[in-house]
């Protein structure tokens, strides 16, 4: 199969014109002139832009479903909704909940990872956001289930997942944080999150092995000219990459422009989406045992505390472009950079030979025309809107 006459983002995320060859679920060649026989299927993408499928490594739920439900039905519902928005791989993300709830979520996600559905995004890993957070910066996390860093408990979850856990988030300044990071970094990416850490604390955490910052600017001290905090440490330290929620609610567009200018290829977009995403505004929904509602395009607790988002990576890419971030950089932060953070960049995240044929075709307004996804040796159009 060929996608011809397209503009696409090459492996270096430059916009180029040419064709993409796909065989047995893989991209096999890219270029301006690829040999074709009369029997080859050709998809004419003249006037469209082809980008890699988006990879969301921090998403709790959507379409009324949540990873914490602990059911395969919920993971499948999330996958179908995400695929319709151009997300071809995702990491179901738990919150600060009971250990039993986390275990149920792991079992469900593992089952869908091993037996993916054709009409849904693939489970590329899991993200455990909590419960090892500070009470002072818990945000929308449930205080009832907060714990001090406990590596043995985390290892129990990790072993249950069979290595599917790709991210673990914690407030590293807590007692036991250093030992936890030094041991957990050997298993997966470790992130600092929901933290009271100072600049100096954050730099120590980076020395221990933290290479990821969860939703930069949110649930941490803000950047201050005498107290730069985690934000200042992350912006200057080349060893770490940082998540940004680009829904326009969690971070002001001007701050996002600054962050992208400073972070460059160390920025990755996440949705931090909740089960309320895709559901009617005004209704109430569960978040780890707490009630949230959609109000004015954002999810809030009863006291007004902003919770996760009701956005998706495709919308966030469009937001960034409208705010002045170049399309290639915005797409890279939603595809290759998150893939790198979960160790999946040899399989997904960019358009180049050898990788899975997970592709999103965008029209001139950056709306989704179609989504192609690969399962094993099969590549098919799972979503067609134009």
C-alpha positions in Angstrom: 0.0 0.0 0.0 1.1 3.5 -0.8 0.1 7.0 0.5 1.0 9.2 -2.4 1.2 12.9 -3.3 1.3 13.9 0.4 3.0 16.4 2.5 4.4 14.5 5.5 6.7 14.9 8.5 9.9 12.9 7.8 12.0 11.3 10.5 13.6 14.6 11.4 10.1 16.3 11.5 10.6 18.4 8.5 7.6 18.9 6.2 8.4 17.2 2.9 6.4 16.2 -0.2 6.4 12.6 -1.3 5.0 9.1 -0.9 4.9 6.6 2.0 5.1 2.8 1.4 3.5 0.4 3.8 3.9 -3.4 3.9 2.9 -5.9 6.5 1.9 -3.2 9.0 5.2 -1.4 8.7 6.5 1.7 6.9 9.0 0.3 4.4 10.0 3.4 2.4 9.5 7.2 2.2 10.4 9.4 -0.7 9.4 11.4 -3.7 9.7 8.5 -6.2 8.9 5.0 -5.0 8.3 2.2 -7.5 4.7 0.9 -7.7 3.0 -1.8 -9.7 -0.5 -1.6 -11.1 -1.8 -3.9 -8.4 -0.7 -1.7 -5.5 -3.2 0.2 -3.4 -2.6 3.9 -3.5 -4.2 6.5 -1.2 -4.0 9.9 -2.9 -3.3 12.5 -0.1 -2.8 15.5 -2.3 -3.6 18.6 -0.3 -3.3 16.7 3.0 -0.6 16.4 5.7 0.4 13.1 7.1 1.7 13.0 10.7 2.6 10.2 13.0 -0.1 8.9 15.3 -0.2 10.7 18.6 1.0 9.0 21.8 -0.7 10.0 25.1 1.4 8.8 28.1 -0.8 10.6 30.7 -4.5 9.9 30.4 -6.9 8.7 33.2 -10.0 8.4 31.2 -12.5 9.7 28.6 -15.9 8.9 27.1 -17.2 8.0 30.5 -14.5 5.4 31.2 -11.5 5.5 33.5 -8.4 3.3 33.9 -9.3 3.0 37.6 -12.5 1.2 36.7 -10.3 -1.9 36.4 -12.3 -3.4 33.5 -11.3 -4.2 29.9 -14.5 -2.6 28.7 -13.3 0.8 30.1 -9.8 0.4 28.5 -11.5 -0.5 25.2 -13.9 2.5 25.4 -10.9 4.8 26.1 -9.0 3.3 23.1 -11.9 3.8 20.7 -12.5 7.4 21.8 -8.7 8.2 21.6 -8.3 6.7 18.1 -11.1 8.9 16.8 -9.0 11.8 17.9 -5.7 10.6 16.3 -4.2 9.0 19.3 -2.9 5.6 18.2 -1.0 4.6 21.4 -1.7 5.5 25.1 -0.7 4.7 28.7 -3.8 4.2 30.9 -3.0 6.2 34.0 -4.0 5.5 37.5 -4.5 8.2 40.2 -4.0 8.2 44.0 -6.4 5.3 44.8 -6.2 2.1 46.7 -3.7 -0.6 45.9 -6.5 -3.0 44.9 -7.8 -0.4 42.4 -4.4 0.0 41.0 -4.0 -3.8 40.6 -7.3 -4.1 38.9 -6.3 -1.3 36.5 -3.1 -3.0 35.7 -4.8 -6.4 35.0 -7.3 -4.7 32.6 -4.6 -2.7 30.8 -2.3 -5.7 30.4 -5.1 -7.8 28.9 -5.8 -5.1 26.2 -2.1 -4.6 25.6 -1.8 -8.3 24.9 -5.0 -8.5 23.0 -5.5 -5.2 21.3 -8.8 -4.2 19.6 -8.6 -3.2 15.9 -10.9 -0.1 16.3 -9.0 1.4 19.3 -5.7 2.9 20.2 -3.0 0.5 21.4 -2.0 0.2 25.1 1.7 1.0 24.9 2.3 1.1 28.7 0.9 2.3 32.0 1.5 5.4 34.0 1.0 5.2 37.8 0.3 8.8 38.9 0.5 8.4 42.7 0.0 7.6 45.5 3.4 8.8 46.6 2.6 12.5 46.6 2.8 15.4 49.1 -0.4 16.5 50.8 0.4 20.1 50.3 0.4 19.7 46.5 -2.0 16.9 46.1 -4.2 18.9 43.7 -7.1 16.7 42.7 -5.5 13.5 44.1 -7.5 11.8 46.8 -5.8 12.5 50.2 -7.2 9.4 51.7 -4.8 7.2 49.7 -1.6 9.2 49.8 1.5 7.2 50.9 5.2 7.8 51.5 7.4 6.4 48.7 7.3 2.6 49.0 9.5 0.8 46.5 8.4 -2.7 47.5 4.7 -1.8 47.0 5.6 -0.3 43.6 7.6 -3.4 42.7 4.6 -5.5 43.4 2.5 -3.4 41.0 5.3 -3.4 38.4 5.7 -7.2 38.6 2.0 -7.7 38.2 2.1 -5.6 35.0 4.8 -7.8 33.5 6.8 -4.6 32.8 3.9 -2.7 31.3 4.3 0.1 33.8 6.5 2.7 31.9 6.1 5.7 34.2 5.9 6.1 38.0 5.3 9.6 39.5 6.2 10.7 43.0 7.1 13.7 45.2 10.8 13.0 45.5 11.4 15.3 48.5 9.5 12.9 50.8 11.4 10.6 53.2 12.5 7.6 51.2 12.4 9.5 47.9 16.0 9.1 47.1 16.1 5.3 47.6 12.8 4.9 45.7 14.2 6.8 42.6 17.5 5.0 42.5 15.8 1.6 42.5 12.7 2.4 40.4 14.8 4.1 37.6 16.2 0.6 36.7 12.6 -0.5 35.9 10.9 2.5 34.2 10.9 6.3 33.7 10.6 8.1 37.1 8.8 11.5 37.2 8.6 14.2 39.9 5.0 15.2 40.5 2.6 16.8 43.0 5.6 18.1 44.9 6.7 20.8 47.3 10.3 20.3 46.1 12.6 23.3 45.9 15.0 24.0 43.0 17.8 22.3 45.0 15.5 19.3 45.8 14.6 18.9 42.1 18.2 19.0 41.0 19.0 16.3 43.6 16.2 14.2 42.2 17.6 14.6 38.7 21.0 13.4 40.0 19.3 10.4 41.5 17.7 9.4 38.2 14.4 11.4 37.7 14.2 12.1 33.9 10.5 13.3 33.7 8.4 16.1 35.1 4.6 15.5 35.4 2.4 18.3 34.1 5.0 21.1 34.4 3.8 24.2 36.3 0.8 22.3 37.8 0.8 20.9 41.3 4.2 22.4 42.1 5.6 25.7 43.2 5.6 28.3 40.5 8.7 29.9 38.9 9.9 32.7 41.2 13.0 34.9 40.5 14.5 33.9 43.9 12.9 30.5 44.2 13.0 28.8 40.8 11.6 25.5 42.1 11.0 22.4 40.0 10.0 24.6 37.0 13.3 26.4 37.0 15.2 23.2 37.5 13.4 21.5 34.6 13.7 24.3 32.2 17.5 24.4 32.5 18.4 20.8 33.0 18.9 18.8 29.7 18.6 15.5 31.5 14.8 15.8 31.9 11.7 16.1 29.7 8.6 17.8 30.9 4.9 17.2 30.2 2.7 20.2 29.3 -1.1 20.2 29.3 -1.9 22.4 26.4 -5.7 22.9 26.8 -5.4 26.6 27.5 -6.8 26.1 31.0 -3.9 24.6 32.9 -1.2 26.9 31.4 -1.6 30.3 29.7 -0.7 30.2 26.0 2.1 32.8 26.6 3.7 30.5 29.2 3.4 27.6 26.8 5.2 29.5 24.1 8.1 30.3 26.5 8.2 26.7 27.7 8.4 25.3 24.1 11.1 27.9 23.2 13.2 26.8 26.2 12.5 23.1 26.3 12.6 22.4 22.6 12.6 18.7 22.1 12.3 18.1 25.8 8.6 19.1 25.8 5.9 16.5 25.5 2.1 17.1 25.3 -0.2 15.1 27.5 -4.0 15.3 28.0 -4.3 14.3 31.7 -7.8 13.6 30.5 -10.6 12.4 32.8 -13.7 10.2 32.2 -15.6 13.5 31.8 -13.8 14.1 28.5 -16.3 13.8 25.7 -19.3 13.9 28.1 -21.9 16.6 28.6 -21.0 19.8 30.4 -22.5 20.4 33.8 -22.8 16.7 34.8 -20.8 15.2 37.7 -18.3 12.4 37.4 -16.1 10.3 39.6 -12.3 10.9 39.9 -10.6 8.4 42.3 -13.5 8.6 44.7 -14.0 12.3 44.4 -16.6 14.2 42.5 -15.7 16.5 39.6 -17.8 18.4 37.1 -17.2 20.1 33.7 -17.5 23.8 34.1 -16.5 26.3 31.4 -14.5 23.7 29.4 -12.5 22.5 32.4 -12.9 19.9 35.1 -13.0 21.0 38.7 -13.6 19.7 42.2 -16.5 21.1 44.3 -14.0 23.7 45.8 -13.0 24.9 42.4 -9.6 23.1 42.3 -8.8 22.3 38.6 -8.5 18.6 38.0 -7.4 16.9 34.8 -8.5 18.1 31.4 -11.3 17.3 29.0 -9.0 17.8 26.0 -7.0 15.5 23.7 -3.7 15.6 21.9 -5.1 16.5 18.5 -6.9 19.5 20.0 -3.8 20.5 21.9 -1.7 20.3 18.7 -4.2 22.6 17.0 -4.1 24.9 20.1 -0.3 25.2 20.0 -0.3 26.0 16.3 -2.9 28.7 16.8 -0.7 30.1 19.6 2.4 30.3 17.5 4.2 26.9 18.0 5.2 25.5 14.6 3.3 22.4 13.5 6.4 20.1 13.3 7.4 20.9 16.9 3.8 20.6 18.2 3.4 17.2 16.5 6.8 15.9 17.6 5.9 16.7 21.2 2.7 14.7 20.8 4.3 11.7 19.1 8.1 11.0 19.2 8.9 12.7 22.5 6.3 10.8 24.6 7.3 7.6 22.7 10.9 8.1 23.8 9.8 8.6 27.4 8.2 5.2 27.5 11.0 3.4 25.5 8.7 2.9 22.5 10.5 5.1 20.0 11.9 2.3 18.0 8.3 1.1 17.3 6.2 4.3 17.1 6.4 8.1 17.2 7.6 9.0 13.7 7.3 8.3 10.0 10.3 6.3 9.0 11.1 2.9 7.6 10.8 0.1 10.1 8.2 1.7 12.4 4.5 0.7 12.8 2.3 2.4 10.2 0.3 4.5 12.7 -0.6 7.6 10.8 -3.0 10.6 11.0 -4.0 12.4 7.8 -4.9 16.1 8.4 -6.7 18.5 6.1 -5.6 22.1 5.5 -7.4 23.2 8.7 -5.6 20.5 10.7 -8.8 18.5 11.1 -8.6 14.7 11.0 -9.4 13.2 7.6 -8.4 9.7 8.6 -6.5 7.6 11.0 -4.4 4.5 10.1 -3.3 2.0 12.7 -1.1 -1.1 12.5 -1.7 -4.3 14.4 0.9 -6.9 13.7 1.1 -7.3 9.9 -2.2 -5.5 9.3 -2.6 -1.8 8.6 -6.1 -0.4 8.2 -8.0 2.9 8.2 -9.8 2.8 11.5 -11.2 6.3 11.4 -12.3 8.1 8.3 -13.9 11.6 8.5 -13.2 13.0 5.0 
